[in-house]
Amino acid sequence: MEQEELRLPLKQDTAARPAEGNIAAGLVWGVLISIPLWISVIGWIMGIWR
């Protein structure tokens, strides 16, 4: 019983660490992708006003 109780927190820690890494990577990719999209939207709006 003691071994099972010790294993459960270790599984939660190993499951939480990759999740945090995936969230951080997702934020980085989201920012990198959104910057050109915002530039293109601003250029498209400026093109309409002209």
N, C-alpha and C positions, 0 to 999 in steps of 0.2 A: 504493500500500500504506500509506503514512504517513497519508493522509487517512482510510482505513478504520479504522486503529488509533485515531485521535483521535476518531472518531465513536462507537465502542462505549462508552467510559466516559460520554460525554454522554447516551447513551440510558439507561444504567443510572441515572444521577443523576436524570433527568427521570422515570423509572419509580418510583424510590424515594420521591421527594418527595410525589407524590399518595397513595401507599400510607400514608405516615406520617400525612398529613392525614386520610385516611379512618379510620385506627385511632383517632386522637384524637377525631374526630367520633363514631365508634361508641361510644367509652367515655363521652363526655358524654351521648349519647342513652340509653345503657344505664343510667347512674346516674339520669337524670331519669325514666326509665320504671320503674326498680326501686323508687324511694322510695315512690310511691303503692301499689305492690304489697305491699311490706313492711308499710305502715301498714294496708292492708286485711287482711292475714294476721294481724297482731297483734290487730286489732279482732275478727276472726272467732274467734280463739282465746279472747279475753276473753269473747266472747258465749257460748261453749260452757261456760266455767267458771261463768258466772252462770246 
